[in-house]
Amino acid sequence: MPCLRRFLAAALLVAATLAEPAHAEGLSRSDLSAQEALLTRSLHAIRAGKLDTALREIDRLIALQPDFKLAHLIRGDLLLAKAGPLPGMGGRSLSHDAGLQDLREEARLRLLSQIEEPAPDKLPKQILQLAPSQKFALLADASKARLYVFENHEGHPRLLRHFFMTVGRNDIEKRIEGDKRTPVGVYTITDQIPRARLTDFYGAGAFPLNYPNEWDQTLGRTGHGIWLHGVPSDTYNRAPRASDGCVVVANADFNDISQYVQVGVTPVLISERIEWLEPEAWQSLRQDLLAKLDTWKGDWERQDSADFFAHYSSRFLFNEGKGWVESKRRNIANKDWIKLELTDLSLFLDLSQNMAVATFTQAYGSNVFHSTTRKRMYLSQENGKWHIALEKSLLPDTIVAGREPPGSAGLTLR
């Protein structure tokens, strides 16, 4: 047993936390890929001291996925562990090899994702509401090298699957072209590029993201070509930090993820780590932001210019300038009535920047004209309160003169 304990401590690097997942009633093993399920069973067999069982599971994994480097490394260590103590993962002679360090980190993160699965009733702080048009959402946790898939359950996110992923070799928070970092923020899949149109480097295909998004552009962030894509055909997966900034998954996982993607609709949130909230705390935060939007809408409808402009951050008003403020003030005052309806609303948080991102369809009506547009707002906190830091129309307005006001159904809280 001393040999086994050394194997666990050095090879898996998480011996102090090795235990059954605290929330075994969460995702079942059937929710994992076949490869990950076999790896997980092997690691838990090691934890239980069943080296022969662990070796059998690893051999099954290698037969299924011959190019899974981590599986080969664990198999070698299992064989060596029977002969004597191991100084570290990878045997006795490769302890300083850079590739071995990557595999050690991969082993740690893969096991960590199983040990620290979220409780089934907890909700991700980053996803507060999915629009009815958004059937699924992807949420990346860079700290665990994990890409989570959520389905839209009456506007609430419900966890379906999660996959091992790779981010930039220099980690996250992309700022400039060529920094080999993965951006952090709220993005949308804009296209699907099939394997036939790509070199083998991108594997099963690619989903481009809209980096730099509107907020990135205001901050002067540069770079392009940030994709979610696969791996070369002779590679099962890449190290946790090995891309030039893209999010990379195994080809089999990319094909699985593809069934959840709606081009132009599916959001991809990239975060340093996911914060999981109890339902009450999640609902309170959600309602706080929905109330903010509803008050903004109400002040506009009441044609109260002072209260309307109070919803905007000082930075936004400064950037737009006095001309915009005065024009907007006259526009509000010169109407006999104003009515708005906000529908198809999504609401996300970018925790790294303390930013909320709301996207919705805005139907605006007055005695002069009616317009419908898709709009995105970025809200930041000033003095503990949410303020609009950026507001963008995503599509040209559709304007019809002389229309009756839209219904005042308000925010859609589905």
N, C-alpha and C positions, 0 to 999 in steps of 0.2 A: 504493500500500500504506500510506503514512502515514495516509491518510484511513480506511482499513479498521481499522488498529490503534487509532485514536482511537475509532472506532465500538465496537469490542470493549471497550476500556477503560472508556469512559464509559457506553455503552448497556447493556452486560451486567454491568459492575461486577466481573467475575471473570476478567479476561484472564489474570492470572498463573496461574490454575489450569485454563484451558481446555485440555482434552486428551480423548482418548477415555476413557470410564469405565474405571477401573482393573480392573474385574471384568466385562468384556464378556460373559463366559460366564454371568453371573447372569440377571436377568430379561431376556427378549427384548423387542423392540419390540412384539410381539404381546400382551405382558402389559399394555401401556399402552392407554389409551383412544385412539381414532382421532385426537382433537384433540391429545392430548399427544404422540403419535407424530409428527404433522406438525410441531408446534412444535419438538420435539427435532431432527428432521431439518433444519429450517431453521436452528436455532442452530449445529448442527455444520457446515452448509454455510457459514455466516458464518465459523466458525473456520477453515475450509479456504480462505477467500478466494473462494468461489464465490457471489457476490452474486446472479447471475441464478438459480441453482438455489435459493438461499434464498428469493428473491422468489416463485418458482413454488410452493414448498411453502407459503409464507404465504398466497398467493392461494387455494390449495386449501383451506387451513384456514378462511379467511374464508368461502369458498363453503359449507363444511360447517357453520360456526358463525358466522353474521354478527354476533352480539353479543359476540364475544370481543374485549374492548377491547385487551388486550395485543397480540393479533395485528395489529390496526389500527395500533397505535403502532409496532411493529417494521416493518411495511410502509412507513409514512411515513419512518422513519429509513433504511430500505434505499434508498428513492428519493432522499432527500437526500444519502446517503453517496456516491452516484454523482456528485453535483454539487460536493461539497467537504467539508472537515472539519466534524464535528459537535462542539459543545462539551459535549453531554450527551444522554442519552436523551430523546427527545421534541422534538428540534430546538432552535431558538435562542430561542424566546420564552416557553416554559412551564416553565423550569427550577425555579421555586419553587412551582409548583402542587402542592397537597396530593395531588390525585388522581394526578398524575404520579409523585409519590414512592411512592405505593402500587404503581403499575405497575412502577416500577423494582425495588422489593423483590420483587414477584411474579416478575419475570423472573429475578432473582438466585436465588431459592429454587427455582424450577422447574428451572433449569439445574443448580444445586447437587445436587439430588436425583438427577440422572442421572450427574453426575460422580462422586459419592461413594456409588454403590450398594454395599451390603455384599457381601462375598465369599459365594458360595453355601453354603459350609460353616460360616459363622459363625451364631451363635444369639443372639437377644435376651436380655439379662440379665434383663429384666423378666418374661419368661414362662419359668418353670422346669418347669412341668408343666400340661398340660391334662387335665381329667377326661374319661373316656370319653364322657360325655354332651355334651361341648363339641366340636362339629365344627369350629368356627372361633373365632378371637379377633381383635379389632381393637386396634391399638396406635398411638396418636397421638404423633408427634414434633413438638412445638411449634416447636423451633428450625429445622426444615425445612418447616414448614407441610405435613406429610405424614401421611396416615392409611394404615397398613399392614394388610393382611389376611393372617392366617396360618391354615393348616389344621392340624388335629390329625393328626400322623403318629405313631401309637403313643405318644401322650403328649407327643411333641416338637413344637415349632412349626416349620412349614415355610412359608416366605414364598411367597405366591401373587401378590398385586397390591399396588399402592400408588397413592394418589390425592392430589391437591392439596386442601388444606383451609383453612378459616378458623377462627381462635379469637378470643377476646375482644379488644376494641379496646384494653383496658388490659393485655393479655397474659394470663398464667396465674396459678395459685395463688389461686383464689377464696377469700374469707374471709367476706364479709358481703353481704347483699342489696344489689343495685344497684351493685356495684363494677365491673361490666362486665369481669370476669375469668372465664376458664375454669378450672374446678377441676382439680387434679392428684390422681391416685389411681387406685384400682381400682374400677370400677363395672360394673353389669350393665344390659343393656337390659331394661326392664320392660314395654314396650308397643309397639305399632305403630299409628300414627295415619295413615290413608290421606289422600290429597290431598282427597278429597271432604269430609272433616270439618275442613279447615283453610282459612285465608285463603291467597291467592296468595303472601303473603310467605314461607311455608314450602315452597313449591315442590312437589316430587314426593311429599313425605310427611315423617314425623318418627318417630324412635325415642327416647322419653324414657329418661333414665338415672336411677339411684337415688341422685342427689345430693340432700341430703347422706347419705352412707352412714353406717354405724355409727361409724366412726372420726371422720368430720367432726362428727357430733353430739356426741361426747365433747369435742371441741375448741371447741364452741360456734359452729361455722360456720353461717351462715344463707344463705337464698336458696332458690330452687326453680326448676323449669321449665328444667333443663339438658337439652337435646335434641341429638341428631344429626339434622340436617334439610337440606332442599334450599334453593333460591333462587327468587326471583320469576321468572315465566315470561319476562319481558323482559330477564333477566340471565343471562349464562353462568356467572360465578362472582363471588364477592366478594373483596376484598383480603385479604391474609394475616391482618391483625388488624382486624376490622370488625364482629364480632358483639357482642351484649350478654352473652356468656358461653357460648353454644352452640358446638358443633362443626358447621360448615357446609360442604357440598360441592356441586358442580354437580349438577343434576338427573339428568343421564345417569349420573353416578357414583353418586348415591344409589340409582338403580335397580339398578346393578351390585352395589353393596354389599348390597342387600336380600336377594339370593340366599344370602348367607352368614350371615344373622341368624336366631337362634332366640330368640324372645321369652322372657324369664325365665332364659335359659341363657347366651347369648353375652356374654363379658366385654368391656368397653371400658376399656383402660388409657390414661390420659392422662399424658404425661410431658414434662418439659422437653426431653429428648433421649433417644434410644435408645442404649444401650451394647451393642455387638456383641462377643461373646466367642468365642474358640476353643472347639471342642467339649470339650476336656479341662477348661478352666477352668469352663465352663458346667456340666458334669457334676459337678465337685467342689463347686460352690456348691449345686447341687440336692441332692446326697447329704448335705451338711452339714445342710440344713434337714429333709430326710426323716428323718435319724437323730435330730434333735431331737424330732420328733413321735413317732417310734417309742420313744424313751426315756421321753417323757412318758406314753405309753400303757403301757409296761412297768412304770413306777413305780406307776401307778394300779392295775394288775392285781396287783402284788406287795403292794399295800395299805401302801406305805411313805409315810406322811403327810409326813415331813420332806423326802424327795426329791421327792415330788409337788408340794408347795408351792414348792420351790426353782425350779420351772420358770416361776413367775409373777413378773412384775416387781413391784418395790416399789410402783409407782404403782397397779397393779391391786389388790394386796392392801390398800393404803390405801383405795382407792375402795370396795372391797367391804365393808371393815370387819371387825372382830373377830368379829362375829356370823356372817358367812358362813364365815370360816375355821374357827371352832369347829364349826359345823353340818356343814361338809364333812368335818372330821376325824372326827366321830362317825359320819357316814355311811359313811366308808371302813372304820373299825374294826369296825362292827357287822355286817359281811358275812362269811359263811363263805368266799366266793370272789367274785371279780370278773373278768369277761372282756370285752374290747372288740375290735371289728373296725372299721377305718376303710376306707371304700371311696369310689369316685367322687371322688378327690382332685384338686384343682387347687392350684397354688402359683405365686404372683406376687410381684414385688418392686415397691414404690413407692420409687424411689431418692431422690426429693426429701425424703422423711421417714425414710429408712433403715428402712423397714418391710417385713416380709414378710406376705403375706395367704394363708392356707390355708383352703380350703373343702372340706368332706367330709361324708359320711354316717357317723354314729357309731351303731353297734349296741352297746348296753351290756347286759350280762347279769350277774345275781347270783343268789344263792339266794332272793332276795326277789322280784325282778321283772326284766323285760326292757324296754328302751325303744330306739326308733330315732328319730333326729332328724338334721336337716341343721344343721351347725354351721359358723361362720366364726370364725377366730382371726386376730388381728393381733399380730404378734411384732415387738418392737424389740430393739435391742442395748444391753445394760448390761455394762460392763467386758469388751467384746469377745465376749460370748456372747448368743445369742438367748433372750429371755424373752417369755412371753405377756403382752401389754399389754391385750388386750381379747378376750373370748370371748362369742359370742352364738349362741343357737339361732335358726335362721331359720324353723323350722316347729314347731308344738306336738309334744311327744313322743308317740309311740305306745307305750303301756305295756300289757304283758301279764303278769299275775302268774304265778309258778311256772314260767316257761319254763326250758328247759335253756340252758346258756351258749352263745353264738355260737361259731363256730369261731375259732381264734386264728391266722387267716391273716395278720394284721398289715396293714401298709400296702400298698395296691395300687400297684405301681411301674410301671404301664403308661404 
